[in-house]
Amino acid sequence: MNRLSALIVAIAAALLLTACGDKGSSADPPLNVQAVAGDGVVTLTWNAESDVEYMVFYAAASSITTENWTTLPQAHAILSASSPQVVPAHITGTTPALVNGTTYSFTVNGRKNGGAGGPGSPSVSAVPRLAGASWTVGAPLGTNDLLGVGFGTVFVAVGANGAMYSSTNGAAWTALNFTVTSNLNAAVYGGNYVAAGAGGVILFSSDATTWTQRTSGTSNDLYSLATNGGGTYVAVGANGTILTSGDGQGWTVANSGTSNHLYGVTYGNGLFLAAGANGTLLISADTSTWQAVTSQTTLDLKGVAYGALLDTTTGTVTNSFVAVGNAGTLVTSADGTTWTAQPAIAANNLAKVTYATQFIAVGSGGGIFTSTNGTTWQAASSGTTNNLNTVVPGLRGYIAVGASGTNLSAF
């Protein structure tokens, strides 16, 4: 346990025992505490009372109490928790995602008006597991094809004829009222939301509700967006178009060195990587200088993703880039520079690929395929035969969207 984690544990432990001055009181433990496993997370719910401040305590153990939690492995606390509460609340270096396949236990207590924490609820347990094997088909979001989806604090799905929707949970969606008639092909979150599409249109929002159109500097169609999570954005599109931005609002045209259409872009391990027609692959460490690398295929590459593959036994991380495309094409790389052609994933044309705790690729005929290592893939049952155009990880699973308003979730 590092110093910051130890400090958080100490603060939470103190709140169990002490009150703010002489005010406040302990609260009874909440009733009906339930834990539902997700991908690297667990969602807790309980019967909450409006005048009670709740705290969640959890650890990698078969049971937990408010007395022994500091002695258990991977012990953490969430102060000022609310039902439903996703655990961990924020995935950081000090509070990592839960390890899939590991049993975690949870207890919840409460206090009133700054009093000492009360007794904890009976321990409940859950085992996080990989999402992506089982998918739920949602009600269609209109009739337009959905072409892009991004996730920040909410999901944003975009599509043909300016279709735009948002969702806090991937199940209930709200139509957004920004009026644009262009097809919107991509959405991404990197501190702010950005959507891009036909004719070089770029839209910007800080909250996924209020959108403004930005000058892109191109009239070429834009097909894909990526961010490094630190404020830098890259958009790619027709005729080798590459645009870069330091804030999602002002955009600069970069020289890609190719006239091939670019259909996908990602960021990982210090590199932006763009994929496109005729097996095109480009890499850049600074977004201004782009270098072509040999992909080992001449088929169109439509999507590319980066995964940091964690070996939970040894704790080692292996870098993996994956690019997919027409006829199930799959090429992989450990560094983004040297690529290996792999056996085709399937006969489906593959549109996009993403990574959270495993790789998920989607494509024609409702095809969904999963892989924990980027080379060995399994087909998943999507529940639809509609073409799927893209997929994105959320806080606890994945959302895929496609033709005729198709939207799927795997949590």
C-alpha positions in Angstrom: 0.0 0.0 0.0 1.5 3.4 -1.0 1.6 6.5 1.2 -1.5 8.1 -0.4 -3.6 4.9 -0.2 -2.5 4.5 3.5 -3.6 8.1 4.1 -7.0 7.5 2.6 -7.4 4.3 4.7 -6.4 6.3 7.9 -8.9 9.1 7.2 -11.7 6.6 6.5 -10.8 4.6 9.7 -10.9 7.9 11.7 -14.3 8.7 10.4 -15.6 5.4 11.8 -14.7 6.5 15.3 -14.8 10.3 15.5 -17.4 13.0 15.0 -17.0 16.6 13.9 -16.9 18.3 17.3 -19.8 17.3 19.5 -22.4 17.3 16.8 -24.0 14.5 14.8 -24.7 10.9 15.5 -24.1 7.4 14.0 -26.7 6.0 11.7 -28.1 2.5 11.5 -26.6 0.3 8.8 -28.5 0.6 5.5 -30.9 -2.2 4.5 -31.0 -4.3 1.4 -27.3 -3.8 0.4 -26.7 -5.7 -2.9 -23.6 -6.1 -5.1 -23.8 -6.6 -8.8 -20.5 -7.6 -10.6 -19.3 -5.8 -13.7 -16.1 -5.7 -15.7 -13.5 -4.6 -13.3 -16.1 -2.9 -11.1 -19.0 -3.8 -8.8 -22.2 -1.7 -8.4 -23.6 -1.4 -4.9 -27.2 -0.5 -4.1 -29.0 0.0 -0.8 -32.0 1.6 0.8 -30.7 5.1 1.3 -32.1 7.7 3.7 -31.8 11.4 2.7 -30.3 12.6 6.0 -27.5 10.0 6.2 -24.0 10.2 4.7 -22.8 6.8 3.7 -19.4 5.2 3.5 -18.4 2.1 1.5 -15.6 -0.2 2.6 -14.3 -3.0 0.4 -11.4 -5.4 0.1 -10.3 -8.6 -1.8 -11.7 -11.0 0.8 -14.5 -13.4 1.4 -16.1 -11.1 4.0 -15.5 -7.7 5.6 -16.5 -5.6 8.6 -15.9 -2.0 9.6 -13.6 -3.4 12.3 -11.3 -5.6 10.2 -11.3 -3.9 6.8 -7.9 -2.1 7.2 -6.2 -5.5 7.7 -7.5 -7.0 4.4 -5.8 -7.0 1.0 -6.7 -4.3 -1.5 -8.6 -2.4 1.2 -10.2 0.9 0.1 -13.0 3.2 1.3 -15.4 5.5 -0.6 -16.5 8.5 1.5 -19.8 10.3 0.9 -21.0 7.3 -1.2 -24.5 7.2 -2.7 -26.7 4.4 -4.0 -26.2 3.2 -6.7 -22.4 3.3 -6.1 -19.9 2.0 -8.7 -16.8 0.6 -6.9 -14.2 1.8 -7.4 -15.6 5.3 -7.8 -12.6 6.5 -9.8 -10.0 4.3 -11.3 -6.6 5.9 -10.6 -3.1 4.7 -9.8 -4.1 4.6 -6.1 -7.5 3.1 -6.7 -7.2 0.5 -9.5 -9.9 -1.4 -11.2 -11.1 -4.5 -9.4 -9.3 -7.7 -10.6 -11.7 -9.8 -12.6 -12.1 -13.3 -11.2 -11.3 -12.1 -7.6 -13.8 -12.2 -4.8 -14.5 -8.8 -3.2 -16.6 -8.0 -0.1 -18.4 -4.8 0.8 -19.9 -3.2 3.8 -21.7 0.1 4.1 -22.2 2.3 7.1 -23.6 5.8 7.8 -23.6 8.9 10.0 -25.7 12.0 10.5 -24.6 15.6 10.7 -20.9 14.7 10.8 -21.2 12.1 13.5 -19.0 9.0 13.9 -19.6 6.2 11.5 -22.1 3.6 12.6 -22.1 -0.1 12.4 -21.5 -1.6 9.0 -24.1 -3.6 7.0 -23.8 -7.4 6.7 -21.0 -8.2 4.3 -21.9 -8.9 0.7 -19.6 -10.3 -2.0 -19.2 -10.2 -5.8 -16.7 -11.5 -8.3 -16.0 -9.0 -11.2 -15.8 -10.7 -14.6 -15.0 -9.9 -18.2 -17.8 -8.2 -20.1 -18.4 -8.9 -23.7 -19.6 -12.5 -23.8 -23.2 -11.7 -23.2 -25.0 -8.7 -24.9 -28.4 -7.1 -24.4 -30.2 -5.5 -27.4 -31.7 -2.1 -26.5 -34.7 -0.4 -28.1 -33.7 1.2 -31.4 -32.6 4.8 -31.2 -34.6 6.1 -34.1 -34.1 4.8 -37.6 -30.8 6.4 -38.5 -27.6 4.3 -38.6 -25.5 5.0 -35.5 -21.9 5.4 -36.6 -19.9 6.5 -33.5 -20.1 6.3 -29.8 -17.9 7.7 -27.0 -17.8 7.6 -23.2 -16.8 10.2 -20.6 -19.2 10.7 -17.7 -22.0 9.7 -20.1 -22.2 7.8 -23.4 -22.7 9.8 -26.5 -23.9 8.0 -29.7 -23.9 9.8 -33.1 -25.0 8.8 -36.6 -26.5 9.5 -39.9 -28.3 12.8 -40.5 -26.9 14.4 -37.4 -28.5 11.8 -35.0 -27.2 12.3 -31.4 -28.1 10.6 -28.2 -26.7 10.5 -24.6 -27.0 8.0 -21.8 -25.8 7.8 -18.2 -26.0 4.0 -18.1 -26.1 2.7 -21.7 -29.7 1.5 -21.3 -31.9 4.7 -21.3 -31.0 7.2 -24.0 -32.0 10.8 -24.6 -32.0 12.5 -28.0 -29.8 15.6 -28.1 -31.2 18.7 -29.8 -28.2 20.1 -31.6 -29.2 20.6 -35.2 -26.7 19.4 -37.8 -27.7 17.5 -41.0 -24.2 16.0 -41.7 -23.6 12.3 -41.0 -21.7 12.1 -37.7 -19.2 9.3 -37.8 -17.3 9.4 -34.5 -17.4 10.6 -30.9 -14.8 10.7 -28.2 -14.2 12.1 -24.8 -10.8 13.5 -23.6 -11.9 15.9 -20.9 -14.4 17.3 -23.3 -16.7 15.7 -25.9 -15.9 15.9 -29.6 -18.0 14.5 -32.5 -16.9 14.5 -36.2 -18.3 13.6 -39.5 -19.1 14.3 -43.2 -17.7 17.4 -44.8 -15.2 18.0 -42.0 -17.8 18.9 -39.4 -16.6 18.9 -35.9 -18.8 19.5 -32.8 -17.6 20.3 -29.3 -19.2 20.0 -25.9 -18.0 20.2 -22.3 -21.1 18.4 -20.9 -22.5 16.3 -23.7 -25.6 18.5 -23.6 -24.7 21.9 -25.1 -22.8 21.6 -28.4 -21.1 24.1 -30.7 -19.7 23.6 -34.2 -16.0 24.2 -34.7 -13.9 25.1 -37.7 -12.0 22.0 -38.8 -10.0 23.4 -41.7 -11.1 20.6 -44.1 -14.2 19.7 -46.1 -13.1 16.0 -46.3 -15.2 13.5 -44.4 -13.9 12.6 -41.0 -14.3 9.0 -39.9 -12.6 8.5 -36.5 -11.4 10.3 -33.4 -8.9 9.6 -30.6 -7.4 11.3 -27.6 -4.5 10.8 -25.3 -6.6 11.7 -22.3 -4.4 14.7 -21.7 -6.2 17.2 -23.9 -4.7 16.2 -27.3 -7.2 15.0 -30.0 -6.7 13.5 -33.4 -9.3 13.2 -36.2 -8.7 11.2 -39.4 -10.7 10.8 -42.6 -10.9 10.8 -46.3 -8.0 11.3 -48.6 -5.4 10.9 -45.8 -6.9 13.7 -43.8 -5.4 14.1 -40.3 -6.5 17.0 -37.9 -5.0 17.7 -34.5 -6.1 19.8 -31.6 -4.8 20.7 -28.1 -8.3 21.3 -26.7 -10.9 19.9 -29.0 -11.9 23.4 -30.2 -9.1 24.7 -32.4 -7.9 22.3 -35.1 -4.8 22.1 -37.4 -4.4 20.1 -40.5 -1.4 17.7 -40.4 0.5 16.2 -43.3 -0.2 12.5 -43.3 1.9 11.7 -46.4 -0.9 9.5 -47.9 -4.0 10.1 -50.0 -5.6 6.8 -48.8 -8.7 7.1 -46.7 -8.0 6.8 -43.0 -10.8 5.0 -41.1 -9.5 4.5 -37.6 -7.2 6.1 -35.0 -6.1 5.3 -31.5 -3.6 6.3 -28.8 -1.5 4.1 -26.7 2.0 3.7 -25.2 3.0 7.3 -26.3 1.8 6.8 -29.9 -1.1 7.9 -32.1 -1.8 5.2 -34.7 -4.0 5.7 -37.8 -5.3 2.8 -40.0 -6.9 3.0 -43.4 -7.4 1.8 -47.0 -5.1 -0.7 -48.6 -3.5 -1.7 -45.3 -2.4 1.8 -44.5 -0.9 2.3 -41.0 0.7 5.5 -39.8 2.2 6.3 -36.4 3.1 9.6 -34.7 4.6 10.5 -31.3 3.8 14.2 -31.6 0.7 14.4 -33.9 2.5 16.6 -36.4 5.0 14.1 -38.0 3.5 10.8 -39.3 5.4 7.8 -40.4 4.1 5.0 -42.6 4.7 1.4 -41.3 4.3 -1.9 -43.1 1.0 -3.5 -42.0 1.5 -6.9 -43.8 -1.9 -6.6 -45.5 -3.3 -4.7 -48.5 -6.9 -5.1 -47.3 -8.7 -2.0 -45.8 -8.1 -1.6 -42.1 -11.1 0.0 -40.4 -10.3 0.0 -36.7 -7.3 0.0 -34.4 -6.9 -0.3 -30.7 -4.2 -0.4 -28.0 -4.3 -2.6 -25.0 -2.0 -2.8 -21.9 -2.4 -6.5 -21.2 -2.0 -7.2 -17.4 -0.8 -10.6 -16.2 -2.5 -10.8 -12.9 -0.2 -13.7 -11.8 3.1 -11.8 -12.4 1.9 -8.3 -12.4 3.6 -7.6 -15.7 2.1 -5.6 -18.5 2.5 -6.4 -22.2 1.8 -3.7 -24.9 -0.4 -4.8 -27.8 -1.7 -2.9 -30.8 -4.5 -4.5 -32.9 -5.9 -3.4 -36.3 -8.9 -5.0 -37.9 -10.7 -4.6 -41.3 -12.4 -6.1 -44.2 -12.8 -9.9 -44.4 -11.9 -10.2 -40.8 -8.4 -9.0 -41.3 -6.2 -8.9 -38.2 -2.7 -7.6 -37.8 -1.0 -7.1 -34.4 2.1 -5.3 -33.0 3.9 -5.0 -29.7 5.3 -1.5 -30.5 3.2 0.0 -33.3 6.1 -0.2 -35.7 6.6 -3.9 -36.5 3.4 -5.7 -37.5 2.4 -9.4 -37.9 -0.4 -10.7 -40.0 -2.7 -13.1 -38.0 -5.3 -15.5 -39.2 -8.6 -13.7 -40.0 -10.9 -13.3 -37.0 -14.0 -14.3 -39.1 -15.5 -13.8 -42.5 -17.2 -10.6 -41.3 -16.0 -7.2 -42.4 -14.8 -5.7 -39.1 -15.6 -2.0 -38.5 -14.0 -1.1 -35.2 -12.1 -2.6 -32.3 -11.6 -1.3 -28.7 -10.0 -2.4 -25.4 -10.7 -2.1 -21.7 -10.0 -5.4 -20.0 -10.1 -7.3 -23.3 -10.3 -6.5 -27.0 -13.8 -6.3 -28.5 -14.2 -6.1 -32.3 -17.5 -5.5 -34.1 -18.7 -5.6 -37.7 -21.1 -6.8 -40.4 -24.0 -9.1 -39.6 -24.0 -8.3 -36.0 -20.6 -9.8 -35.5 -18.9 -9.4 -32.1 -15.6 -11.0 -31.3 -13.5 -10.9 -28.1 -9.9 -11.6 -27.2 -7.8 -11.3 -24.1 -4.5 -11.3 -25.9 -5.3 -9.8 -29.4 -4.4 -13.0 -31.3 -6.9 -15.6 -30.2 -10.5 -14.6 -30.7 -14.0 -15.9 -29.8 -17.3 -15.1 -31.4 -20.0 -13.7 -29.0 -23.7 -13.7 -29.5 -24.9 -10.2 -30.2 -28.6 -10.9 -30.6 -28.8 -8.9 -33.8 -27.9 -9.4 -37.5 -27.7 -5.6 -38.1 -24.3 -4.3 -39.0 -22.4 -3.0 -36.0 -20.3 0.1 -36.7 -18.4 0.8 -33.5 -17.9 -0.2 -29.9 -16.7 1.7 -26.8 -15.9 0.7 -23.2 -17.8 2.4 -20.4 -17.2 2.4 -16.7 -18.2 -1.2 -16.2 -18.7 -2.8 -19.7 -19.2 -2.0 -23.4 -21.7 -0.3 -25.7 -21.9 -1.2 -29.4 -24.0 0.7 -32.0 -25.0 0.1 -35.6 -27.5 0.1 -38.4 -31.0 1.4 -37.9 -30.5 2.7 -34.4 -29.1 -0.6 -33.1 -27.5 -0.4 -29.7 -26.2 -3.2 -27.5 -24.7 -3.3 -24.0 -22.5 -5.8 -22.3 -22.1 -5.1 -18.5 
